[in-house]
Amino acid sequence: FRSRKQQRTFTEMQARIAAGQRVMTTAGLYGTITRLDGDTVLLEVADGLELRWAKAGIGRIVDAPDSPNAVGADEADVQGAAALPQAGVQDADDRVDNVTAEAARDRRDEV
């Protein structure tokens, strides 16, 4: 369970949510709020792609990418998840592909 201070901070952040803000969901998805509708929000996660999320699923408000306070790859999220820029995702995918290819070669060599 969250402490009272964490719960108060989260509740205050939820009250500040507004259309046009860049946010990160509790699942780590980044998007821009395009519309609030009661307990739900529409997040634009790519050009023309909007997803409906429960407002409670918004984990934090993040600065615009070109802001000096923008989240970087080395900063940890308040909720405990690491922020990972898109370029980092491709790097991680490449590393997984390399490890998988090496494992396949090792298995082939053992046979």
Secondary structure, 3 states (H helix, E strand, C coil): CCCHHHHHHHHHHHHHCCCCCEEEECCCCEEEEEEEECCEEEEEEECCEEEEEEHHHEEEEECCCCCCCCCCCCCECCCCCECCCHHHHHHHHHHHHHHHHHHHHHHHHHC
